Amino acid sequence: MLKYRNYTDSELTKLFIAGDEVAFAEVYDRFFSVLYVHALNRIRSKEEAKDIVQDLFVSLWNKRQAADLSNLSNYLFTAVRNRIINLISHKNVESRYLMGLPKNLILQECLTDHRLRERQLAEIITREVAHLPSKMREVFEMSRSLNLSHREISQQLGITEQSVRSHVKNALKILRSRLGMIFYLF
């Protein structure tokens, strides 16, 4: 290993590209500390700086034959810079996601609460409609549930349109009086 210390960066590069692990270990020893300090100055996290440099060397070994290593020092510093940029970008995306998460949860909670109240109100209205007199209830349900016109209801039930209007009007009046307070609660 001592003889490798005298080699230039380009000589070591040629050796480790050929698969010489000792030459790669020398490159690691030469550059790890400098790259670590460089990363640490940028991101201020010892663990993340160490991870960036470690990942860089793993990637360098795995891609040693494909990478353009004509200037090893430039390659390593550029790779560290790019990894820092990727880390910061990832943190920004993660931060935006986490900041938006409470809003989404609150919105979902509001929607769930709204649906629950809507269902409860529909049950109350259905119960109150069931308490209407039978003919009035039948006319009201045909008008509101089946969306039939007054003329269609009068033809189906054999009563006048005026009777249909009266039944619907009276049903609404009764429901308003019974449900008036509930609408303030909902």
C-alpha positions, 0 to 999 in steps of 0.5 A, a space after each residue: 500500500 505504501 507504493 500506491 501513495 507515490 502514484 498520481 491520481 491518474 495512475 491510481 485511476 487507471 489501476 482501480 478502473 482495471 479492478 485493483 482494489 488496493 489502488 481504489 483504497 488509496 483513492 478512498 484514503 486520499 479523498 474521503 476526508 476532503 470530500 467529507 468536510 466539503 459535504 459537511 460544510 454544505 449540509 451541516 449534518 455529519 451523518 448525511 455528509 458521511 453517507 453522501 461520500 460513502 455512497 459516492 465511493 460505492 457508486 464509483 467502484 461499481 461504475 468505474 469502467 463507465 465513468 469519465 475519470 479523466 480528472 478524478 478530483 473534479 469528478 469526485 467534487 462534482 459528484 459530491 455537489 450533485 448528491 448534495 443538490 439531490 439530497 436538498 431537493 429530496 428534503 424540499 419535496 419531503 418538507 412540502 409533502 409533510 407541510 401539506 399533510 396536516 391540511 389534507 388530514 384536516 380537510 378529510 376530517 371536515 369532509 368526514 364530519 360533513 358526510 356524517 352530519 348530512 347522513 344524520 340530517 337525512 335520517 331526521 328528515 326521513 323520520 319527520 316525513 314518515 310522521 306526515 299524514 299518509 296522503 300528504 306524505 305520499 304527495 310530498 315523496 312523489 314531488 321531492 323524491 321522484 321529482 314528479 310535477 304537480 300535474 303528474 302527481 294529480 294524474 297518478 293519484 286522481 286528485 286535482 293539481 290544487 290539492 297536490 299544491 296544498 299537500 306539498 305546501 302544508 308538508 313543507 310548512 309542517 317540516 319547517 316547523 318541526 325541523 326549524 331548530 335542527 337546521 340551526 344546529 347543522 
